[in-house]
């Protein structure tokens, strides 16, 4: 989360966009993303330029050709408003829309995922004065640090007025990182987020692979191609979010991921059965679909209109046997009493391998929503395998749990969660009064497959000794006598 001076700078940019005539928050962030994207492209080109100069070689994979130097951020940022406006509108913006286009062997144009989603992108700055002001203010923000860029982007996303509607909540980056670290993607994984939004889970997975398996991922052209084109898959039915997500992926070095328009739950978009080895997702919680539009194979797994249950059924369909999933669900999924709720939980426990449930505090999604949620970890086996389920009662996520969400890293349970997950064998000795513990499958079945942590957690109360009623009455009598004596003394003085 960003605070202080940086937050104030972003707020001023947002206010300038609003005052300049761009009132829709989603349009604001889309237009700002285009400028940030142009700025970042110049930064990447500059780094490659410096490396080439050090080595005395030509620039490897230059972004800007020799005749395109005028559309680099570092060149046009100091222009007067009118020429700046014309340059960005007529040259820089069309340039980013065409990124990723190539020529097929038959002479036709081939579009990358990014170019495909950018086809309908519109430059919507209404005046030279506004874009000049925004460029100046963005240029004054130091964004070389990756965490700063991520925090900045997350803060802007948080300003979208529609956040929280239709059950759509942005997933905090530190929760995404926890889920990625716990699932530990490998270079062999095929990763999917069927409700990808801005591709936060896919970007975090790419960063994990680059940091933990960089030599294997980038060792040759074949592995680099697999990383860039075959590893990451994301679906969404919001075209604006797809554009933002595609830019996010491209900036993180994934040039042509499978990020596409798709309503994952609809019959018309059914497919990709048993295609993925890892699913990371925070699917929509609220809302429902009618039976006519819902994919029939999902209704065979769980007959319901609730999207949170249908998405869990979808994950089971998309996963390969042996594939694993880490997904965020509302608490109601864990204890809901409907037949659909119970059957889905029974399926996860009896037919698949339910690995873990992390209960999260309700403030994790504030200020956008106070909904209580949990993270489910499971493996698709189609043959059972659940022996024990690991429960963790997260109390703190490293931020205050009020609307301000101020950083409180010293209070975070996340390092403890990851450490205990990586050493599950030691958890067998934990008591149910502890923050984490293992529950045998037999206990879960005996409780009707209720997966709420409160069903199994035991609360230890401190023994308190109280005085006997006779002693309390004696003290009250003494106090009353003392009060009466004081009143008589006051009367005497009056």
N, C-alpha and C positions, 0 to 999 in steps of 0.2 A: 504494500500500500504506500502511496506517496503522501507526503505531508509538507507543511511549511511552504518555503519559497516556490518549489517546483509545482505544488498543488495550486498555488495562487497564479502562477504563470499559465497553467492549463485553463484555469477558470477564466482568466482574462481573454484568452484566445476564444473560448467558448462564448463568452459574452460578446466579443467582437463579431463572431459569426451570426449570433442571434440579432444583434443590432444592425448588421449588414444585410439582413433580409433572408437568412437561411434559418427557418424556425423549426423544421423537423429534426429532432435529435439524431435520427438514423442517417439523415442526409448530411448533417454536420460531421458525424464521425466518418462517413464514407468519403467526403471531400477532404477531410484532414488526413485520412489514410492515404489518399492519392499523393498528397504533398509529402507525407512522411516516407512513402515508398520511393518517390523521386529522390528525396534527400539521401535515403539509405543506399540507393543504387550508386549515387555519386561517391559515397563513402567506400563502398566495396570496390569501385573502379579505382579510386585513389590508392587503396591498399595494394591492389594488383600492380598499379603504376609504380609505386615505390619499390615493390619487390623486384620488378623488372629492371628498374634503374640500378638497384644494388647488384643484381646479377649481370647487368649489361646485356640483357636479352629483350626480345620483344614481349609485350604484355600478353600474358596467357589468358585467353577467354575475355577479351575486353568487352565491356558493356556498351561503351559509346565509341562509334567510329570517328575517324579524324574530322569528318564533316558534321559531326553531331556534338561537338564540344560546347556549343553555345547553349545546349539544353541541360547541361550539368548544373546542379544546384549551386555549386561554388562559383559558377560563372554568372548566373542570372540573378542571384539573390540581391545584388546591389543595384539592379536596374531601377529606373523610375517606374512608377505605377503603370503607365500606359504601355510601354514596350514590354514590361514584365507580364502583364495580363495577356497581351497578344502572343508572346513567346510560349507561355505555358499552355494557353488554350489551343493554339494552332500547331505547336510542335512537340512540346514535352508530353502533354497528355496523350495525343495520338501515338507517340513513341511507346509509352508504357502499355497502351491498349494492344499493340502489335507484338509485344515481347513474347517469345516462344513460338511465333509463326515460323514455319519452314516450308520448303518446297518438296513436294513428293516426287517420286521418279517420273510420274506422268505429267509433271509440270504444274499440277494444282497445288493450292495452299493446304498445308496441314496445320491444324491448330493444336497448341498445347492446352492442358486443362485451364491454365491461367488465361490464355488468349480467348478461349471459348467463353469463359465467364465475364471477360471484360468487353465482349461485343456490345452489350447494352449499357455500358457505363457512360455516364453523362458528366460533362464538366459544368458545374452549376454555380460557380462564383459569379455573382451578378455585376461586380464592378472592379475596376483596377485598384481603387483605394482599398477595398477589403482584402484582396489577395496580397497586396503589398504589405499591409499591416500583419496579416497572418504569417507570411513568409518571414518577416522581420522577427516576430515573436517566436516562431518555431526555431529559427536559426540561433536564438539566444539560449535555447535549452540544450544543455550538454547531454547527448544521448549515446556516447560511445560505449558506455557500460550496458551490457545486455540486460541486467536486472532492471536498470532504470527504464530502458525501452519497454520491457514487459510491464512494469508497474504503471508507466505512463499510459500504455495502451489499455490496460485493465481499468484504470481510473476513467478513461474516456468511455469505455464500453459501459461502465456503471452509470453514466449519465443518460443512457438511452431510456426514454420515458416508458417504453413498452416492456422493459425488463420486468419479469415476474408475471406478465400476462400470459394466458394460455399455458401456464405451468412451466414456462421457460425461464430458467435461472442460470446466470453465468456461474461457472465453477471456479472458485478461487484458485489461483495458480499453485499455492502451497498444497492444496488438497489434490490437485492434479499430479503434482510431483510425487506425493506420497503414494498414490495409486500406481504410478509408473514404476517407482522404485520397488514397490512390493511385488509387482508382476515381472519385473526385470526382463524386458524384451531382449530377444537375441536376434542376430542378423538373419536367422532362418524364419523368424516370425512374419506372418502376414497380418497386419494390424488394421482394425476397422473401428470407426465411430459412426454408427448409423444415425446419429443426431448431432452432427459435428459442429454446427454453428461457425465460430471463427477458427476452428481446428486446433483448439488449445491442447487436447489430448494427443493429437498427432504430432504437433510441434514438440511437445515435451518428450514424446517417445523418440523422435528424431534426435533430440539433444542427448537423451540417454544413450542411444546407440552410438552416436558420434563420440561421446565421452568415454564409454565403457568398452566399445568394440571398434574404435576408429580404424585401427590397422586392418581389421578384417573387412569392414564395410567399404573402405576406400582403397583396397589393395590393388585393384585393376579395373579396367573398363566394365567388365561384366558385373562385378559387385557394386560398382557405383551406379550402373544402370538399374540394377535391381532395387537399390536403396531409393533412387529418385523416381522410379516409375512403377514398381511392383509391390513395394512394402506397405504403403499407406493408402487407405481407402476411407473416404468420408462421404456421407449423404446428408442432404438437407433440402427443405423445400422453400427456403428463403433465399432468393437470388442475390440480394444485397449481401447477406452473410457469406454466401459462397464466394463472392468477389473478394470480400475482406479476408476470408479464410485462405483463398488462393494466393493472395498477396503475402499473407503471413507465412505460408508454406514456402513460397519462392524466396522470401528473404532469409529463410533458414536453410537454404540450399537444396530444397526438394523441388526440382524443376518441373516435373510432370506427374504429380500424384493423381490417383483416381478419386478426385473430389467432384461430385456431380449432383445435379438436381434429382431428387428422388424422395417421394413420400414412402418411407420404409414400410409402413403398415398396410398400404393399400394393395389390393389384389392386382391392380394394373402394374405395380412396380415390384411384384414378388420375384424372387430370384436369388442368386448368389448362395444357394444352399450349400452348407458345409464347405465354405471357401476360406474361412479365416481361422488363424490359430490363436489370436488374441483380440478381445473386444474391450475397449475402454470407453465408457459412456456415462453421461448424465442426461438420460432421456426426459422428455416432457412429463410432468407429474399429473397435471390436471387435464381435463377435457376427455372426450370420448369419441369413438367413431361408430357409424352405424354398421350393421352386419353386412349390408350390401357392398360397401366399399372395402371392408377389411379382408385381408388375405385369408382364404379358407383354411390353409394349412396351419395358420396361427390359431384360428378358432378351434381346430382339432386338439391343440395342446391345452388351451385355456379358453373357455367360452365366456367372454366378457366384452364389455365396451370400454373398460378402463384402460387408458393408454399405458399406464405404468406396468400393468400386468401383460399387456400385449407386447410391449417392448422386451420384457423378460423372455416371453415365448419366442420372439424374433431372434434374440441372442442365441437361444438354444438351436434354432434353425440354421443360423449363419455359421456357428462354430463347427470346425472339424472335430471328429472324435479325438479327445486328448487336448482340445483347445481350452483356453481358460478365459475368464472374464472378471473384470472389476468394474462394478457399476453402482451408481448412486440411486437409492430408492427412498421414497417417503416412508416414514415409520409404519404407516398403515399397511404396507405390503407385508410387514413382519408379523402382524397380529390380526389382520382383517378376518372377520368371521364368515364372509360369504363363501359359497362353495368354490368359486373361482380362486379366491385367495388361498384357501386351504389346499386345493388340489395342486396349485403351482408350487407351494412350499413342500408338499409331499413329494412332488416330482424332483425338486432340487435335492432333497435329502435321500430319497430312496432310489431314484433312477439315475441321478447324476452324483457328483461329489461336491457337496457344499463344504468349502474350506474355512471361511471366516466371515464374521459379521462385526464391523466396527460401528458402534453407535456414536453419532456426532451430536454435539450440543446444538440447540435450535438457533443460536446466533451466527452460525457459520455463513448463512446466506444473507445476513443483514447487510445493509439497510433495505434490501429489496424484498425480503420475505423472512418470516420467523419460523418457517416450517422445520420440523424435526426430521432428520434424515439419517440414513445409515449407508455404509458401503458393503455390498455383497461381493464375496470372492467365491467363484465356483469353477469347477472343471467339468466339461462335458465328457461323459463316459458311456452313456446309454446302458450301463450295467451296474450302476451303484458305485459304492466305494467310500461312502461317508462312514467313518468310524467315530470321529470326534469333530466338533465344530468349535473353532477358536473364537471367543468373544472378547472384545475390548471396549471398555466404557471410556471414551474420550471425553474429558472434561474441559480441556483448553486446547485451542489450535494455534496459539501464538499471537492472537489478536484479542482485543477486548470484545466481549460478546454483545455490546450495545450497538446502536446505529453508527457510532463513530468508527468502530473497528480499528482502534489504535494499536500499533505493534506492541506486543508483550512477549518477546521471544523467550524470556526466562520461564514463562508459564506453559510453553508448548509441550504437549504430549507426543507430538509427531516423531521425534527421535526415539522415544521409548517404544512406540508402536513398531517402527521399522526394526529396531534391535530385537525385540521379542519375536517378531514374525520370522526373522532370520535364524532364530534359535528356538523353534517350537518345542523341541524335545524337553527343554527345561520348564516348559509351561505346565507339564503334567503334575508338578508339585504345587502349583498355585491353588490357593483357596478361592472360593466363590465370593469372598469378601474383598478380594484384591481387584485391581483395575482390569486385569485380564485373567482368563481361565479357560479350560477346555471342558466341553459338555459332551458326554457320550450320546451317540445317536439314539439309544434306547430311551434316554430321558426326554429327548426332543419328541420322539414318537409318542411317548406317554402323555405329553402335554399337547397333543393334537397338532404337532408340528408348528407350534407357536415359536417364533424366532426372536421375540423381543427380549432384550437382555435382562429386563426387570423380572422376567419369569424365572430366571435362573440365578441372578445375583442375590447374594445374601447380605443383609445390612447388619453390621455389628454395632450394637448400642453399648455405650459406657454405662456401667452400673452406678446409679446415684442413690445414696442413702438419705432418706428424709426423716425428720423428727416425727415422733408419734403424735397423733392428734391431741393427746392430753398435754404434751409439752407445748404444742403450738397454741392451744387454748390458754395455757398458763401465761405465755408471753403476751398474748392479746389482752388478757385480764390486767397484767402489770402495766401495759401501755395505756389502757383505758383509765386506770387509777391515776397514772401520772398526768394524763390530759385533764382529768377532773380536778386534780390538785392545782394545775396551772390556771384553769378557769377561775377557781375560787380565789387564787392570789390576785388575778386581774381585777376581779370584782371588788376585792378589798382596796386595791390601789385607786380604783375609780371612785 
